[in-house]
Amino acid sequence: MPVVVFGSVTAVGAAGSAGAGGWAGFQALRKWGLLGSGLGVAGFSRINDTELLEHPLRASIFDVIKTQPGIHASQLARELDVGWGTITHHLDKLQKASLVTTRKVNNQKCFFEQGGEISRQDMAIASALKGDTASGIAQFVSTHPMTSQKQMAEALEISPALASFHVKKLVNLGVLDKFRHGKETLLTTSDGLRRIMASGDPFQAAAMQADDAGFEYSS
């Protein structure tokens, strides 16, 4: 901080008993980043991070992230029916308070509760289940273990090329495991997906989105 400015802040602080002087001091401290910096400036206290959740919309955002780990900002905006700018503003505050954390998957930032049930190693798996087609494939394989890729594609009425594209991504992200059996490719769920399934239903949010869009998953 420049010496001149620091002197002016000190002078204002000395005259803190005056209303105008106290406000000027507050503004100067804000300008130079002393508020909330942990310097313990007399008369100004940092807002406790937990108080962030007293904001109704912010609390709703946090609740959705907890129940739908790996959700994207665009999905949050649609689900809560608020603008993109509003969502990102509150997400930024939650991140800075270490209430949520992110994992980037397929060039999309996915949000999780900090210290929640999903481990860091499984975050990519949970994030991969947010797409309708990917989630439909993973859900079908979870209820039809060791199914062939051809049978899965026919059951979900998707082309072999599309099925192959998504299966490759899901295998790379650790969602599915595949095996060769003669000329067929057999699919099963990975250990990571089974861990996530054991803690809840990872397909619920995607199924609700698919129902809204008029899709139906086979089971």
C-alpha positions as CSV (number, residue, x, y, z in Angstrom):
1,M,0.0,0.0,0.0
2,P,1.4,3.5,-0.8
3,V,2.7,5.3,2.3
4,V,0.4,8.3,1.6
5,V,-2.7,6.2,1.4
6,F,-1.8,4.3,4.5
7,G,-1.4,7.5,6.4
8,S,-4.8,8.7,5.3
9,V,-6.4,5.4,6.4
10,T,-4.7,5.8,9.8
11,A,-5.9,9.3,10.1
12,V,-9.4,8.3,9.3
13,G,-9.2,5.5,11.8
14,A,-8.2,8.0,14.5
15,A,-11.3,10.0,13.8
16,G,-13.5,6.9,13.8
17,S,-15.9,8.4,16.4
18,A,-17.2,10.7,13.6
19,G,-19.8,9.0,11.4
20,A,-18.4,10.4,8.2
21,G,-14.9,9.6,9.2
22,G,-15.8,6.0,10.1
23,W,-17.5,5.5,6.7
24,A,-14.5,7.0,4.9
25,G,-12.2,4.6,6.7
26,F,-14.4,1.7,5.9
27,Q,-14.3,2.6,2.2
28,A,-10.5,3.1,2.2
29,L,-10.1,-0.3,3.9
30,R,-12.3,-1.9,1.3
31,K,-10.4,-0.2,-1.5
32,W,-7.0,-1.5,-0.4
33,G,-8.2,-5.0,0.4
34,L,-7.8,-4.9,4.2
35,L,-11.3,-6.0,5.0
36,G,-11.7,-9.8,5.0
37,S,-7.9,-10.2,4.8
38,G,-7.6,-11.7,8.3
39,L,-5.7,-8.6,9.6
40,G,-8.2,-8.1,12.4
41,V,-8.9,-4.4,11.8
42,A,-10.7,-3.0,14.9
43,G,-14.3,-2.3,14.3
44,F,-14.7,-4.4,11.1
45,S,-15.3,-8.2,11.3
46,R,-15.2,-10.7,8.5
47,I,-18.5,-12.4,7.7
48,N,-18.5,-16.0,8.8
49,D,-18.4,-18.4,5.8
50,T,-21.4,-20.3,7.1
51,E,-23.5,-17.2,6.9
52,L,-23.3,-17.4,3.1
53,L,-26.0,-20.1,3.3
54,E,-28.4,-17.8,4.9
55,H,-29.0,-16.4,1.4
56,P,-32.1,-18.4,0.2
57,L,-30.9,-18.8,-3.4
58,R,-27.3,-19.6,-2.4
59,A,-28.6,-22.2,0.0
60,S,-30.8,-23.7,-2.8
61,I,-27.7,-23.9,-5.1
62,F,-25.7,-25.7,-2.4
63,D,-28.6,-28.2,-1.8
64,V,-28.8,-29.0,-5.5
65,I,-25.0,-29.6,-5.7
66,K,-25.2,-31.9,-2.7
67,T,-28.0,-34.0,-4.2
68,Q,-26.7,-33.9,-7.7
69,P,-22.9,-34.0,-7.4
70,G,-21.2,-33.1,-10.7
71,I,-23.9,-30.8,-11.9
72,H,-23.0,-28.0,-14.4
73,A,-23.7,-24.3,-13.9
74,S,-26.0,-24.4,-16.9
75,Q,-28.0,-27.2,-15.4
76,L,-28.2,-25.3,-12.1
77,A,-29.5,-22.2,-13.9
78,R,-32.2,-24.3,-15.6
79,E,-33.2,-26.2,-12.5
80,L,-33.5,-23.1,-10.3
81,D,-34.8,-20.9,-13.1
82,V,-32.3,-18.1,-12.6
83,G,-29.9,-16.3,-15.0
84,W,-26.4,-17.5,-15.8
85,G,-24.7,-14.4,-14.3
86,T,-26.6,-14.9,-11.0
87,I,-25.6,-18.6,-10.8
88,T,-21.9,-18.0,-11.5
89,H,-21.9,-15.1,-8.9
90,H,-23.1,-17.3,-6.1
91,L,-21.0,-20.3,-7.2
92,D,-18.0,-18.1,-7.0
93,K,-18.8,-17.1,-3.4
94,L,-19.4,-20.8,-2.4
95,Q,-16.1,-21.8,-4.0
96,K,-14.2,-19.0,-2.1
97,A,-15.8,-20.2,1.1
98,S,-14.6,-23.7,0.4
99,L,-18.2,-25.0,0.5
100,V,-18.0,-26.4,-3.1
101,T,-15.2,-27.6,-5.3
102,T,-15.0,-28.2,-9.0
103,R,-13.7,-30.8,-11.5
104,K,-13.4,-30.1,-15.2
105,V,-14.7,-33.0,-17.4
106,N,-15.1,-32.8,-21.1
107,N,-14.4,-29.1,-21.0
108,Q,-17.2,-28.5,-18.6
109,K,-16.8,-27.3,-15.0
110,C,-18.7,-29.7,-12.7
111,F,-19.6,-28.7,-9.1
112,F,-19.4,-30.9,-5.9
113,E,-19.8,-30.4,-2.2
114,Q,-16.4,-29.8,-0.6
115,G,-15.7,-32.9,1.5
116,G,-19.0,-34.6,0.3
117,E,-19.6,-38.3,-0.3
118,I,-18.0,-38.3,-3.8
119,S,-14.3,-38.8,-3.5
120,R,-11.9,-36.8,-5.7
121,Q,-11.1,-39.8,-7.7
122,D,-14.7,-40.5,-8.5
123,M,-15.7,-37.0,-9.4
124,A,-15.0,-37.5,-13.1
125,I,-17.3,-40.6,-13.0
126,A,-20.2,-38.6,-11.4
127,S,-19.7,-35.8,-13.9
128,A,-19.8,-38.1,-16.9
129,L,-23.3,-39.3,-15.8
130,K,-24.9,-35.8,-16.4
131,G,-25.4,-36.3,-20.1
132,D,-28.6,-37.9,-21.2
133,T,-27.1,-40.5,-23.6
134,A,-24.1,-41.3,-21.4
135,S,-26.3,-41.7,-18.3
136,G,-28.8,-43.9,-20.3
137,I,-25.9,-46.2,-21.3
138,A,-24.4,-46.4,-17.8
139,Q,-27.9,-47.1,-16.3
140,F,-28.6,-49.8,-18.8
141,V,-25.3,-51.5,-18.2
142,S,-25.8,-51.3,-14.5
143,T,-29.1,-53.3,-14.8
144,H,-27.7,-55.6,-17.5
145,P,-24.2,-56.5,-16.5
146,M,-22.0,-58.1,-19.1
147,T,-24.4,-57.0,-21.9
148,S,-23.0,-56.6,-25.4
149,Q,-22.5,-53.1,-26.9
150,K,-24.7,-54.2,-29.7
151,Q,-27.5,-55.2,-27.4
152,M,-27.2,-52.0,-25.5
153,A,-27.4,-49.9,-28.6
154,E,-30.5,-51.7,-29.9
155,A,-32.2,-51.5,-26.5
156,L,-31.6,-47.7,-26.3
157,E,-32.3,-47.2,-30.0
158,I,-29.1,-45.4,-30.7
159,S,-26.8,-46.0,-33.7
160,P,-23.7,-48.3,-33.3
161,A,-21.5,-45.3,-34.1
162,L,-23.1,-43.2,-31.3
163,A,-22.9,-46.1,-28.9
164,S,-19.2,-46.7,-29.7
165,F,-18.5,-43.0,-29.2
166,H,-20.1,-42.8,-25.8
167,V,-18.8,-46.2,-24.6
168,K,-15.2,-45.1,-25.4
169,K,-15.6,-41.9,-23.4
170,L,-17.3,-43.7,-20.5
171,V,-14.5,-46.3,-20.4
172,N,-11.8,-43.6,-20.5
173,L,-13.5,-41.7,-17.6
174,G,-13.7,-44.9,-15.5
175,V,-17.5,-45.3,-15.7
176,L,-17.6,-48.6,-17.5
177,D,-15.3,-51.5,-18.1
178,K,-15.4,-53.5,-21.4
179,F,-14.2,-56.9,-22.4
180,R,-13.8,-58.7,-25.7
181,H,-15.7,-62.0,-26.0
182,G,-15.2,-63.4,-29.4
183,K,-16.4,-60.8,-31.8
184,E,-18.5,-59.0,-29.2
185,T,-17.6,-56.2,-26.8
186,L,-19.2,-56.8,-23.4
187,L,-19.8,-54.0,-20.9
188,T,-20.0,-53.8,-17.2
189,T,-19.9,-51.1,-14.5
190,S,-16.6,-50.0,-13.1
191,D,-15.7,-50.2,-9.4
192,G,-15.9,-46.4,-9.2
193,L,-19.5,-46.4,-10.6
194,R,-20.5,-49.1,-8.1
195,R,-19.1,-47.0,-5.3
196,I,-21.1,-44.0,-6.4
197,M,-24.3,-46.2,-6.8
198,A,-23.8,-47.5,-3.3
199,S,-24.1,-44.0,-1.9
200,G,-27.2,-43.0,-3.8
201,D,-28.9,-43.0,-7.2
202,P,-26.5,-41.2,-9.6
203,F,-29.1,-41.5,-12.5
204,Q,-32.0,-39.8,-10.8
205,A,-31.2,-36.2,-11.9
206,A,-30.5,-37.3,-15.5
207,A,-33.7,-39.4,-15.6
208,M,-35.7,-36.4,-14.5
209,Q,-34.1,-34.2,-17.2
210,A,-34.8,-36.9,-19.8
211,D,-38.5,-37.2,-18.7
212,D,-38.8,-33.4,-19.1
213,A,-37.4,-33.7,-22.6
214,G,-39.7,-36.6,-23.5
215,F,-37.1,-39.4,-23.4
216,E,-37.5,-42.8,-21.7
217,Y,-34.8,-45.1,-20.5
218,S,-35.0,-48.8,-20.9
219,S,-34.4,-50.9,-17.7
